[in-house]
Structures are given as structure tokens and as C-alpha cells.
Amino acid sequence: MCTRVSYAGSISKEEAKTLLLINIAWKQGTTFTSIFSRRRFSRGSAQVVEEQQWSRALDGSYYLPGMVGLNNIQNTDFVNVTIQSLMRVTPLRNFFLIPDNYQHCKTPLVHRFGELTRKVWHARNFKGHVSPHEFLQAVMDASTFKIGQQSDPVEFMSWLLDTLHMDLIRTSKDSSSSSIIHQCFQGELEVVREYQGNENKLEISRMPFMMLGLDLPPPPLFKDVMEKSLIPQVALFDLLKKFDGETATTEVVGPRLARVRYRVTKTPPYLMFHMVRFKKNNFFKEKNPTLVNFPVKDMELRDYIPSLPGEKEACTKYNLIANIVHDGKPDDGSFRVFVQPKLQERVWYQMQDLHVVETLPQMVELSEAYMQIYELQEE
């Protein structure tokens, strides 16, 4: 049963209206969540949602819409950092703010994700933070992810985007196989495999991608003269050479070895990188502590991958909008994320579950990046 809400002091008309809805819900035995999840955004309001200023929740706390904390429901920080990162992707957010965009979809996961998006961005929340428990229930019903069991945000991000895409196109009136997910994140790679052996066979194919995995160099085996462990560093520029169409790696393809070259042939509006930090074997899980030196703003992708197709005048500059970090040991660490508001170029926030604090851009650059989202600059 809900507790009846009372509020002392002067309130706005909007707050009074919301309080009236809550008291009606209390009398009818419904929950606060059911009231707030039905909020509606128009297409116009979705476009200007970044312009919102600090808001006052009905419990008296202040928060910035879109920068609200999320409850950690027993080791669900891997979900929270994923959600906070996706909330920075403007077209995706605008799509899910408007339920009419997916009203024909019957999958609970799609609607719970839309409800959570509206809660995160609404300017009249009951509290200055949001609980994702209904979304988590839909996740558990549709996957093997469990509350109370720590998981990897890279695996969760991949599963979530793939599942949302399939659910949206399954019920779409559009005959194409595209969705807002692919419109934001899908790029294309050319893969050239040169098989080694008695018969040198060359195989060329194209494959879509929504995230690029970047292989970190192995950490040093020795300590320095002061007997301290060395923390290696590598430039993002060096990691992206894997996709320049010239750098070859040796991979096992079926029963044979092959020299493989990757070339990016299509770049998406939102580019995701995954730093491959963890390796598992039969005995334990290892974490690579290598720091990646990456640009926060004005990353010219054509400088990193000269073979990019398209006109030379076409914009290929990206800005970082989300940076997920892993802290601690491989098996019992935690995740946090750095995000940047759309209209505040020099301001960054560090978000870890309920904790949301402003931080310096330098702290973003010094973090152990694990997964990143870059946004293509507007021409």
C-alpha cells in the first residue's frame, strides 16, 4: 500500500497537479511508478529536453533532468552505467521518449525501456533519483542476466541493443530491417582473410558492427628499478590501426590459420569502442591495467583510419559523450561512467548508481576506459 503524500510550503501549479495525481493514486491503491511511467512527451518537447535547468523534485531535492542517479538493486551497476550511457544518445532518447513510436510493439522490454527513459528525463520526478526495477524485471524475463549477479556492461550493451532492434523491427509497419538502434550505432567492416597453408586462399566479405573491440597490448612482466609495477599506456591511435585495412592479425578461422585485415567502410553517427581488458582461462580472470590515451573532443577519425570511404570534405570528427570505467579486481570490481550534458561542453559528470557528481575533464582522460561512446559532430 502506498503512503499518502503531504507537502508543506509553497508549490507550483505543476507540482500541485502532480500531488493531486499521487493522492488519487493512493486512494485507488495504485503505485507512484504507475503514475510517473505514463508521462507523455510531445515530439517538440523531446527535441528541446536538453534545455531543461535544475528541477525540484516533490520531496524537495534538486536534480538535473537526464543526470539522475539509479538505484543499485544488488550488483546491477553494470546495467546502470549502460543506461546512463545510452541516455546521452539523442536520437535514441528522443525515440523512446514518445510511446507512439513503438505503440505497436508488444514486447515488455521495449516499453519498460521507454518508461525508464521518460523517468530519467522528466522535470517533475517524485525524487531526485530513479529506480530501474521494472526495467530489470523485463530484462530478467527476456535474458539470462540476474539481479544479484555481477555481469559485464559490454555483454549487456550488446544484448540490449540487439534485442531492442529485433523487437522493434518485428512489429514495425516499415518493411525495411532498420530500426533506431541500427540508425544510431551500425557501421560496416570489410574483412579480408588470407588463409595460410598449401593453398593460399583470399576471402573478402562485408560485415556490420555496432561496437569495435580494441585489443590492448599485454602489460609488462617486470617492475621498474623502484620495485613498483609499471602502468603501461597506449594511444587510441595505435589501437585503431587494426581497422585501417593494412594492419594484419593472425587468427584461427575454423581449423586453419588466417591473416585477417579489417577496414571500416561505413561509420555510424555514434561510434562505440570496447577496450578488451579481461581475459579468462580455466583457472582465473585477468585484467589488463593499460591506460588508453584518447581525445575527449574533436577526434578526427580519418587521421586514425586514413582509408575511410566518402568525400574528404565529409565530417568525420567525433566527440566523447560517455566513458564507462571498471574499478577494482577482475572478479569483484565495480563500474562507473563519465557522461557529458549535451549543452555543457566543458562540464562532465561522474555517475555511479545513486551518486552523481560534477568532475573535471582531466579525470575522464585519466580513467581506465572500458567502453566508450563517441558522437559524430554536426557538419
C-alpha positions as CSV (number, residue, x, y, z in Angstrom):
1,M,0.0,0.0,0.0
2,C,1.3,3.5,-0.9
3,T,1.9,6.1,1.8
4,R,-0.2,9.2,1.4
5,V,1.9,12.2,0.4
6,S,1.7,15.6,2.0
7,Y,3.8,18.7,1.2
8,A,4.3,21.8,3.3
9,G,5.2,25.2,1.8
10,S,4.5,27.0,-1.5
11,I,4.4,24.8,-4.6
12,S,3.9,25.5,-8.3
13,K,0.8,24.6,-10.2
14,E,2.6,21.7,-11.9
15,E,3.7,20.4,-8.5
16,A,0.2,20.8,-7.2
17,K,-1.2,18.9,-10.2
18,T,1.3,16.0,-9.7
19,L,0.5,15.9,-5.9
20,L,-3.2,15.6,-6.8
21,L,-2.5,12.7,-9.1
22,I,-0.4,11.0,-6.4
23,N,-3.2,11.3,-3.8
24,I,-5.7,9.9,-6.3
25,A,-3.3,7.0,-6.9
26,W,-3.1,6.5,-3.1
27,K,-6.9,6.3,-2.8
28,Q,-7.1,3.9,-5.8
29,G,-4.3,1.7,-4.5
30,T,-2.0,2.2,-7.4
31,T,1.7,3.0,-7.2
32,F,3.7,6.1,-7.7
33,T,5.6,4.3,-10.5
34,S,2.4,3.7,-12.5
35,I,1.6,7.4,-12.4
36,F,5.0,8.6,-13.4
37,S,5.6,6.0,-16.1
38,R,2.6,7.3,-18.1
39,R,4.1,10.8,-18.6
40,R,3.9,11.9,-22.2
41,F,6.5,13.8,-24.2
42,S,5.5,15.5,-27.4
43,R,7.8,15.5,-30.4
44,G,8.5,19.1,-29.8
45,S,9.3,18.7,-26.1
46,A,11.6,15.7,-26.9
47,Q,13.7,17.9,-29.1
48,V,14.3,20.6,-26.5
49,V,14.7,18.4,-23.5
50,E,18.4,19.3,-23.1
51,E,17.4,22.9,-22.4
52,Q,15.9,22.0,-19.1
53,Q,17.5,23.5,-16.0
54,W,17.8,22.2,-12.4
55,S,14.4,20.9,-11.3
56,R,12.9,20.4,-7.8
57,A,11.6,17.0,-7.0
58,L,8.4,16.7,-5.0
59,D,10.4,15.5,-2.0
60,G,12.3,18.9,-2.0
61,S,15.6,17.7,-3.6
62,Y,17.1,19.3,-6.6
63,Y,18.3,17.4,-9.7
64,L,19.2,17.9,-13.4
65,P,16.8,16.0,-15.7
66,G,18.8,13.4,-17.6
67,M,21.5,13.4,-14.8
68,V,19.7,11.4,-12.2
69,G,21.1,8.6,-10.1
70,L,19.8,5.0,-10.5
71,N,19.3,2.5,-7.6
72,N,21.7,-0.4,-7.5
73,I,19.5,-3.4,-6.9
74,Q,22.1,-6.0,-5.8
75,N,25.1,-5.7,-8.2
76,T,23.2,-4.0,-11.1
77,D,25.8,-1.3,-11.6
78,F,26.6,-2.9,-15.0
79,V,23.0,-2.1,-16.0
80,N,23.1,1.4,-14.6
81,V,26.2,2.5,-16.5
82,T,24.8,1.1,-19.7
83,I,21.5,3.0,-19.2
84,Q,23.3,6.3,-18.3
85,S,25.5,6.0,-21.4
86,L,22.5,5.3,-23.8
87,M,20.7,8.3,-22.3
88,R,23.3,10.5,-24.0
89,V,22.4,9.3,-27.5
90,T,20.0,12.0,-28.5
91,P,18.1,10.2,-31.4
92,L,17.7,7.1,-29.3
93,R,16.4,9.0,-26.3
94,N,14.0,11.1,-28.4
95,F,12.6,8.0,-30.0
96,F,11.9,6.3,-26.6
97,L,10.5,9.5,-25.0
98,I,7.5,9.2,-27.3
99,P,5.5,6.0,-26.8
100,D,3.7,6.4,-30.1
101,N,6.9,5.5,-31.8
102,Y,6.6,1.9,-30.6
103,Q,3.0,1.6,-29.7
104,H,2.6,-1.5,-32.0
105,C,5.4,-3.3,-30.2
106,K,4.1,-5.9,-27.7
107,T,7.5,-6.7,-26.1
108,P,7.6,-5.6,-22.4
109,L,11.4,-4.8,-22.7
110,V,10.8,-2.0,-25.2
111,H,8.0,-0.4,-23.1
112,R,10.0,-0.7,-19.9
113,F,13.0,0.9,-21.5
114,G,10.8,3.7,-22.8
115,E,9.3,4.3,-19.3
116,L,12.7,4.4,-17.8
117,T,13.9,6.9,-20.4
118,R,10.9,9.2,-19.5
119,K,11.6,8.9,-15.8
120,V,15.3,9.9,-16.3
121,W,14.5,12.9,-18.4
122,H,11.3,14.2,-16.7
123,A,11.5,17.6,-14.9
124,R,8.9,16.7,-12.2
125,N,10.1,13.5,-10.6
126,F,8.9,12.4,-7.1
127,K,12.6,12.1,-6.1
128,G,15.9,13.1,-7.4
129,H,16.8,9.6,-8.4
130,V,15.0,6.7,-10.3
131,S,14.6,3.0,-9.6
132,P,15.0,0.8,-12.7
133,H,13.4,-2.2,-11.0
134,E,10.6,-2.6,-13.6
135,F,13.1,-2.5,-16.5
136,L,15.3,-5.0,-14.7
137,Q,12.3,-7.4,-14.3
138,A,11.8,-7.2,-18.1
139,V,15.5,-7.9,-18.6
140,M,15.4,-11.0,-16.4
141,D,12.3,-12.3,-18.2
142,A,14.0,-11.9,-21.6
143,S,17.6,-13.0,-20.8
144,T,20.0,-14.9,-18.6
145,F,21.0,-11.7,-16.7
146,K,20.1,-11.9,-13.0
147,I,19.8,-9.4,-10.1
148,G,22.5,-10.1,-7.6
149,Q,24.9,-11.5,-10.1
150,Q,27.6,-9.1,-11.4
151,S,27.9,-9.1,-15.2
152,D,29.8,-7.3,-17.9
153,P,28.3,-4.0,-19.3
154,V,29.8,-4.8,-22.8
155,E,27.9,-8.0,-22.9
156,F,24.8,-6.3,-21.6
157,M,25.0,-3.4,-24.0
158,S,25.4,-5.9,-26.9
159,W,22.4,-8.0,-25.8
160,L,20.2,-5.0,-25.1
161,L,20.8,-3.2,-28.4
162,D,20.3,-6.5,-30.4
163,T,17.1,-7.3,-28.5
164,L,15.6,-3.9,-28.8
165,H,16.4,-3.9,-32.5
166,M,14.8,-7.3,-33.1
167,D,11.7,-6.4,-31.1
168,L,11.2,-3.1,-32.9
169,I,11.6,-4.4,-36.5
170,R,9.4,-7.5,-35.7
171,T,6.4,-5.2,-35.1
172,S,7.3,-2.3,-37.4
173,K,5.0,-1.2,-40.2
174,D,8.1,-0.3,-42.2
175,S,9.2,-3.2,-44.4
176,S,12.9,-2.4,-44.0
177,S,15.0,-4.2,-41.5
178,S,16.3,-0.9,-40.0
179,S,15.5,0.5,-36.5
180,I,16.5,3.5,-34.4
181,I,19.2,1.2,-32.9
182,H,20.9,0.5,-36.3
183,Q,20.4,4.1,-37.4
184,C,22.5,5.2,-34.4
185,F,25.1,2.5,-34.0
186,Q,25.5,0.3,-37.0
187,G,28.6,0.6,-39.2
188,E,30.3,-1.7,-41.7
189,L,33.6,-3.5,-41.9
190,E,35.4,-5.1,-44.9
191,V,37.1,-8.3,-43.8
192,V,39.9,-9.8,-45.8
193,R,41.1,-13.3,-44.8
194,E,44.2,-14.8,-46.3
195,Y,44.3,-18.5,-45.4
196,Q,47.7,-20.0,-44.8
197,G,48.8,-23.4,-45.9
198,N,49.4,-25.3,-49.2
199,E,46.6,-23.3,-50.9
200,N,46.7,-19.6,-50.3
201,K,43.0,-18.6,-50.4
202,L,41.8,-15.0,-50.3
203,E,38.3,-14.3,-48.9
204,I,36.7,-10.9,-48.8
205,S,33.4,-10.1,-47.1
206,R,31.4,-7.3,-45.5
207,M,30.0,-7.4,-42.0
208,P,28.0,-5.0,-39.9
209,F,29.2,-3.9,-36.5
210,M,27.7,-1.9,-33.6
211,M,30.9,-1.9,-31.4
212,L,34.6,-2.1,-32.2
213,G,36.7,-4.2,-30.0
214,L,40.2,-2.7,-29.3
215,D,42.9,-5.2,-28.3
216,L,45.2,-3.8,-25.6
217,P,48.9,-4.6,-25.6
218,P,50.0,-7.1,-23.0
219,P,51.1,-5.5,-19.7
220,P,54.8,-5.6,-18.8
221,L,56.0,-8.7,-16.8
222,F,58.7,-6.8,-14.8
223,K,58.8,-3.9,-12.3
224,D,60.9,-0.8,-12.5
225,V,64.0,-0.1,-10.5
226,M,62.0,1.1,-7.6
227,E,60.2,-2.3,-7.5
228,K,56.9,-0.7,-8.5
229,S,54.6,-2.1,-11.0
230,L,54.7,-0.3,-14.3
231,I,51.4,1.1,-15.6
232,P,51.7,0.9,-19.4
233,Q,50.0,3.4,-21.7
234,V,48.9,3.2,-25.3
235,A,47.3,5.7,-27.7
236,L,43.9,5.2,-29.1
237,F,45.5,6.0,-32.5
238,D,47.6,2.8,-32.2
239,L,44.6,0.6,-31.2
240,L,42.6,1.8,-34.2
241,K,45.3,0.7,-36.7
242,K,43.6,-2.7,-36.5
243,F,40.8,-1.2,-38.7
244,D,43.0,0.7,-41.3
245,G,42.8,-2.1,-43.9
246,E,46.5,-2.7,-43.8
247,T,47.4,-4.0,-40.4
248,A,47.0,-7.8,-40.3
249,T,46.4,-10.1,-37.3
250,T,46.7,-13.8,-37.2
251,E,43.5,-15.5,-36.2
252,V,42.2,-19.1,-36.1
253,V,39.3,-19.4,-38.6
254,G,37.8,-22.9,-38.3
255,P,40.6,-25.5,-38.5
256,R,43.0,-23.1,-40.2
257,L,45.1,-20.0,-39.5
258,A,44.4,-16.9,-41.4
259,R,45.9,-13.4,-41.7
260,V,43.0,-11.1,-41.3
261,R,42.7,-7.4,-42.2
262,Y,39.8,-5.1,-41.2
263,R,38.8,-1.9,-42.9
264,V,36.0,0.4,-41.8
265,T,33.8,1.1,-44.8
266,K,30.9,2.8,-43.1
267,T,30.9,4.8,-39.9
268,P,27.8,5.3,-37.7
269,P,26.6,8.5,-36.1
270,Y,27.5,7.0,-32.7
271,L,30.7,5.0,-32.5
272,M,31.2,2.5,-29.6
273,F,34.6,1.2,-28.6
274,H,35.3,-1.7,-26.2
275,M,38.8,-2.0,-24.7
276,V,39.4,-5.7,-24.3
277,R,40.7,-5.6,-20.6
278,F,39.6,-9.0,-19.4
279,K,40.8,-12.5,-20.3
280,K,39.6,-15.7,-18.8
281,N,41.2,-19.1,-18.7
282,N,40.4,-22.3,-16.8
283,F,41.8,-21.0,-13.5
284,F,41.2,-17.3,-13.1
285,K,40.2,-14.0,-14.8
286,E,42.9,-11.4,-15.6
287,K,42.6,-7.6,-16.0
288,N,44.8,-5.6,-18.2
289,P,45.6,-2.2,-16.4
290,T,46.9,-0.4,-19.6
291,L,45.8,3.2,-19.7
292,V,44.4,4.3,-23.1
293,N,45.2,7.9,-24.1
294,F,42.2,9.1,-26.0
295,P,40.8,12.5,-27.1
296,V,37.7,13.8,-25.4
297,K,36.8,16.3,-28.2
298,D,37.5,16.6,-31.9
299,M,38.6,13.1,-32.6
300,E,39.3,13.2,-36.4
301,L,38.6,9.6,-37.3
302,R,40.2,10.0,-40.8
303,D,43.5,10.6,-39.0
304,Y,43.2,7.3,-37.3
305,I,41.8,5.4,-40.2
306,P,43.0,7.0,-43.4
307,S,41.2,4.5,-45.7
308,L,37.7,5.8,-44.6
309,P,35.4,6.0,-47.7
310,G,33.5,9.1,-48.7
311,E,34.3,12.6,-49.6
312,K,37.3,14.2,-48.0
313,E,35.1,17.2,-47.0
314,A,32.6,15.0,-45.1
315,C,32.8,15.4,-41.4
316,T,34.5,12.6,-39.6
317,K,35.1,14.3,-36.2
318,Y,33.7,12.7,-33.1
319,N,33.2,13.9,-29.5
320,L,33.2,11.6,-26.5
321,I,29.9,11.6,-24.7
322,A,30.2,8.5,-22.4
323,N,33.1,6.6,-20.9
324,I,32.5,3.5,-18.8
325,V,35.2,2.6,-16.3
326,H,36.0,-0.5,-14.3
327,D,37.4,-0.2,-10.8
328,G,38.9,-2.9,-8.6
329,K,39.8,-6.5,-9.1
330,P,38.5,-8.5,-12.1
331,D,36.0,-10.6,-10.1
332,D,34.7,-8.2,-7.5
333,G,35.1,-4.7,-9.0
334,S,32.5,-2.1,-9.8
335,F,31.5,0.1,-12.8
336,R,31.0,3.9,-13.1
337,V,30.6,6.1,-16.0
338,F,31.6,9.7,-17.1
339,V,29.0,11.5,-19.2
340,Q,28.7,14.9,-20.7
341,P,25.5,17.0,-20.9
342,K,24.6,18.0,-24.5
343,L,24.7,21.8,-24.0
344,Q,27.6,22.0,-21.5
345,E,30.8,21.4,-23.4
346,R,33.2,21.8,-20.5
347,V,31.2,20.0,-17.9
348,W,31.4,16.3,-17.1
349,Y,29.6,14.2,-14.5
350,Q,30.7,11.0,-12.8
351,M,27.8,8.7,-12.2
352,Q,27.9,5.6,-10.0
353,D,24.4,4.3,-9.1
354,L,22.8,7.0,-6.9
355,H,25.9,9.2,-6.8
356,V,26.1,11.9,-9.4
357,V,28.9,14.5,-9.1
358,E,30.4,17.1,-11.4
359,T,34.1,16.3,-12.3
360,L,36.9,17.7,-14.3
361,P,37.5,16.7,-18.0
362,Q,41.1,15.7,-16.9
363,M,39.6,12.9,-14.7
364,V,37.9,11.4,-17.7
365,E,41.1,11.2,-19.6
366,L,43.0,9.5,-16.7
367,S,40.4,6.8,-16.2
368,E,40.7,3.1,-17.1
369,A,38.3,3.2,-20.0
370,Y,36.4,0.0,-20.7
371,M,33.6,1.1,-23.1
372,Q,33.1,4.4,-24.8
373,I,30.5,6.1,-27.0
374,Y,31.6,8.9,-29.4
375,E,29.1,11.2,-31.2
376,L,29.7,12.4,-34.7
377,Q,29.9,16.2,-34.9
378,E,27.2,18.0,-36.9
379,E,28.5,19.5,-40.1
